[in-house]
Amino acid sequence: IKVSHKQGVVSGDMIWISGQVDLTPDGIVCNQGDIATQAGNAMVNFASVLSDCDASLADVVKLLCFYVTDPSRSERDVLQMIAAALPDGPGPCVTMVPVPYLAYPGMDIEIEGYAMRPDLERHRIAPEAVGPLLPAFSEAIRCGKMIFVSGQTPIDDKGALVSPGDAIAQTHKSMKQIAARLAHFGAGFADVIKSNRWYAGHGTTEDFEPAALACAEYYEKPGPAATGVPLPKFGLDGQMIKLEAVAMLSEDGTRLPRRHVWPDGLWDWTIPLPYQHGLKCHDMIFLGGQVALDKQGHAVSPGELSKQTRIAMDHIGTILKELGAGYADVCKVTTVYEGGCSDKDLHENLSIRSSYFQDPGPATTGIPLPKLAYPDMVIEIETFAMAEPDG
């Protein structure tokens, strides 16, 4: 049963939470210039939504934190701000995503995430002493059929960044770290159902392709749903990549069957990759980030945000239909779009996305960036849904 609270959606074992911020109901950013207070208030809001869903911060399994970069603070500083709101660790997995700005001027942080039913048992991998995470977080979590892996920064056994400036070497190191986290729970890359790649780039195929191919080496076709998003810079000088993954494995350790779809007529990348547009495993449906490209990886309606938003949303409907689902089954939408530090671009694409759902709709997050993966591609929409298991 799916129960939506606009800011939170409960479905099956999962609880999906929209991006939480320090904002008044009228859209006024509170505590401008004070990211610590904004982070604390965002987490208060997060806890409030969880409470409405009969859960708490102790039930969170994954946080995705978008924060505005500033020379005066490190990624570890921002992690500490979030950790201050969490119960004693190790707690949720986390991926920290540095951005140059957010949708509203003066907004410095936005935090979304997933929780799971309080009665489910959790198994965690605590952070390594030399790693970038704090004790309040986990490198990976197994809960029910789900395995979440935190965003992996490529570091050596002394905590130093591996191969600064080398995206391919850092990709291989991060993938090996993910492999170790999965293996701890008896899983492997064949069990991954969603892969996210955050990489240093500025909207060119030359940025996208080399590390994309390096990451793809670890997956056999048909592979997981996947999303790749360029960032202007990371928290560490010379860092080029951050990778995260979600896997599924039955409670008894056997591999769960899954169904992949690639509907006729949908877009493709400029290079051959093993990923699929949609994947269903048990009751979970994961869609890779949907975009307005053609089969050669060229932008359709170049630079036109409204038109590309509709195209991407239509693709989502097509994929869901082939998986026996529809827009009503969508629990979470995460959108990155080309735009500046203004709510104008957010509202332009949000109003279109919202029109595809009946009120109250899924949980949602919208993040502006200077550029996306391909030239003239200005929006990418990632979707998670739930439906009755196959068979």
N, C-alpha and C positions, 0 to 999 in steps of 0.2 A: 504494500500500500504506500503510495506516495503522498506525503503531506507537506505542503509548501507554506512557508511563513514569509515569503519574499526574500528575507535575508538568510533564511535557512530552509533546507529541504531534507526531510527524513524519508528514506526509502530503503526497505530491507534492512541490512546491517549498517547502512551508511547514513551519515549526516553531512550535508554539503553546505558550506558557509560562504556567503558573498564576501567580496573584499570589504574589510572594515576600516573606517577612517575616523578622523576627529573633525566632524563636519556637523553643522546645525541642520535641522530639517529644511531650512531655506537655502542651503548650499553655501553657507559661509564657513570658511576654514577657521577652526579654533586654534589658538596657541601657535600662531605663525612664528617660525624661527626657532621653535622649541620641539625638536623631534622626539626627545625623551618623553615629554608630556603627551605628544600626539600618539606615540607608540603605546603608552600606558592606557590612554583613553580608547584607542582602537582595540586593545585587548579586553578592556572592560566591556565594550560593545560586543566583542566576540563571545565573551562569557555570557552576556545577556541573551544573545541569540541561542546559544547552546542550552541555556536554562529553559527557554521556550520550547526546545526540542527534547526536554527531559534528559539532558546530559550536562557535562561540565568540562572544564579545561583538562581534567585528568583523562578524558576520553578522546582527546585529539590525537590523531595519528600522523597528520602532515600539515605543515604550515608553508605557505608560499608568501614571501615577504618582498614587496617592491619598495625600495627606499631610494631617496634622492642622494646622489653622491655629493660629498663635501670634503675638502681637504682637511677640515678640522676633526673629522671622525673616521674611524675605520669600520669595516664590516663587523669586526668583533665587538666594537662599541654598540652597534645597533642590535646585534645578537643579545648583548647584555641587557638592553632595554626591554626586549621581548621576554627574556628569561626571567626578569624581575616579576612578571605577572604569572608565571607558571608554577605549578606545584614542584616539590623537590624532584629532581631528575633521577635517571634519564627519562625524558619526556618524549615529545613528538619528533618525527623527522622534520627537517626544515630545508628549504632552498631559498637562499638570499639572492635577489635579483637587483643589481644596482642600475638605476635609470637616471637620466639627466633632469627629469621633471615628472610630475604627475598631472592629472587632468585639471586640477584647480590650482591657481597660483597660491603659494604658501603651504600647500600640502606636501609633506615630506615623507609620508609612509602610508602604505596600504597593505593589509594582511588578510589573505583568504586561507581557507583550509578545509580539511575533512576530519570528521570524527567518526567513531564507530560505536555501536551499542555498548553501554557500560558493562553488560554482563559477559562480554566476550573476553577471553584470556588474551593477554598480550605478551609477546616475547621480543626483547629489544637487544640491539647491539649498542653498547655505550660508546661515546666518543673516545677516540684514542687521545692520549695525553698530548701528543705533538700535533694533533689535527686542528683544523680551524673551528670546530664546534665546541660549545661549552657543555658542562655536565648536565645542564637542563634539557639537552636534546639527545636524540638517538641517531646513529648512523643509518640504522634500518630497523623496521618493526614488522613483525609477523602478527597479524590479528585475523582470526578466522581463516578465510581463503586468500586474504590479501597480504601482499608483501610490499612495503613502501621503502624506497631507498632515498636518503637525503641527496641534495645536489652535491656532487663530488668535485672538489677542488683537487687538481693533480699535484700531490705533494710526495716527497720522499720520506724515508723512515725517521728523518730528523725534523720534519715539518716544513722543509723548504720547498718552494715552488719548483716543479720539474720543468726543465727546458724552456725558460722564459722566451716568449715570442714565437714558439714553435707549436702551432695548433695541432698538427698531426701527432707529434710525440705526446703532447698533453692529452689528446683524445685517447690514445692507446693506454696511457697510464690511468686515466679516469675510468675507462671501460674495465680494466683489470681490477680496479677498486670495487666497481659495481659487481663484477663477477665474484669477488670474495664475499661481499655482503650477501649476495644471493645464495652462494654455496653454504653459508652458515645455516641457512634454513632448508637446505636440500634442494634448492632451485638452481636454474641456469638461465641463459639467455633465451632458450626455447620457451620458457615460462613467462617472459616479459610480454605484457599486453599494451603498455604505453611507454614510449621513450620521448624524453624532452631534451633538446640540445640548445643551450644558450651559448652563443659564440661571439667573439669580437668581430664586428663587421659593420659595413656602412652601406648595405643595400646592393652589393654587386654579386654576380655569380662567382667571381674569383674568390670572394670571401666565403661563399656558401659551400662550394663543391669539394675542396680537398678534405676538410675534416668530416664532411658528410659521408664521403666515401670511406674514410678511415673508420668511422663509427659503424657504418653498414657492414663492414667485414665480419662483425660479430653475430649477425643475424642471418638465418636462412630464410628464403622466400617460401611461403608468405610470412612476413615478419609482423611486428607489432604496429599499431597506430603510432604516428610520430609527429612531432612539431619541432621546427627549428627556427629560432628567433635571434637576430643579431642585436648586440648591445654595443654602445659606443666605447665602453671600457668596463673593466672589472675592478674588484676591490684591491687586488694585488698587482703591482707593476709587472707586466709581462704575462699576466694570465690571459689565455685566449679562449678558454672553454670551461663550461660547467655542465655536467650531465646528471640527469636523474632518471629513475625508472620506477615503474609499478609492475609487479608480477602477480600471478595467481597460481595457487597450488592447493590441492585438496588437503583437508586436515590430516589425512592419513599419509600424506606425502606423495600420492600418485598425481600424475599430470592430468590437468583438467582439459577436456576437449574444447576446442574453440572453433568459431566459424568466421572466416574472413570474407569481405566483399570489396569489389572494385567495379562499381556500376559502369556500364558502357557509356562512353561519351564524356566521362569525367577527365579532369586535368591530369597532367603528369609533371614530373620534374625535368630539368634540363639534362640530368644524368640518370642512369638506371639505379634505382634503390629498391631494397626488398620490402619496404613498408607497404601497408595496406590502408585504404581510406577508412575502413571500418572493421571492427572486430567485436564479436560477442563471445564472452566466456561466462558460463553459468548464467547469472542474472545481470551481469555487468556489460555495458556497451561503451566502447571507447572509440571516438573518432579522431583521426589526426586533424591538425589545424586545416580548416577549409578556406580556400582562397579563390580568387578570380583569375585563373590561368587557363591557357589552352593546353593541348597535348604536347606541345613543344616547350612548355614552361614560359610562355610569353604572356604578359598581362592582358587581360580582357578589360575593355573600358579603362584604359590606362589613366591612373591618377584620380579616378572619379569615385569618391568614397561611398556615396549613396548607392550607385549602381553595383559596385563591387560587393557591398554588404548584402544586397539582395541576391546576387549570384552565389555568394558563399552560403547564405542561408538556404537557398534552393538546393545546393549540393548536399547540405546536411539532411534535408528532408528526403532526398533521393537515397542516400546511404541508409538512413534509419529505416526506410520502407523495405529495403532489401534484407534488413535484419529483423523484420517483423515488428517494427516499432514506429513511433511517430513523434512529433514535436511535444505531445503531451507527456511523453516518457522522459524527456530531458530534465536532468536534475541540476546540472551546473554548466555554465557557459563562461569561458575565459577568452577575452578578446584583446588582441594587440592591434593597434592601428597607427598609421602615420598621421601625426598631428603634433600640435604644440601645447604649451602650458595654458590651456583654455578649455572650458567645458563645452565650447561650441562643437568641436569635432566629436567629442564623446556623445553629446546629445543627438547629433546627426545620425550616428550609426546605432546608438542605443534605441532610439525611437523605431528604427526599422527592424532591428532584431526583436524588440518587444512585440511588434505586430504579428509575429509568427506564433506567439504563445497566448493562451488564454490566461487571464488573471487568476491566481497571483504569479504564475510562471516560475522559472527556475532561479536558483541563486546565480549571481552574475558578477563579473569583474571586468573593467575596461581600462587598459593601460596604453597611453600614448608613447610613441617612440619616434625618433627622427627619420628612421628608415626601416623597412622590413627586408625580407630575404632576397627579393628580386626587384629589379628596376620597375617602377610604376605600379607595383603591387602595394596597396595601401591598407589592407586589412587581412587578418587571419583569425579565424574563429574556431576554438577548440571546444569540443562538446562531450559531455559524459551523460549517459542515460542508463536507465534500469528497466528491465522487462522480465516477464516470466521466463525461467530457464527453458532452453530448447528441449524438446522430447518429453 
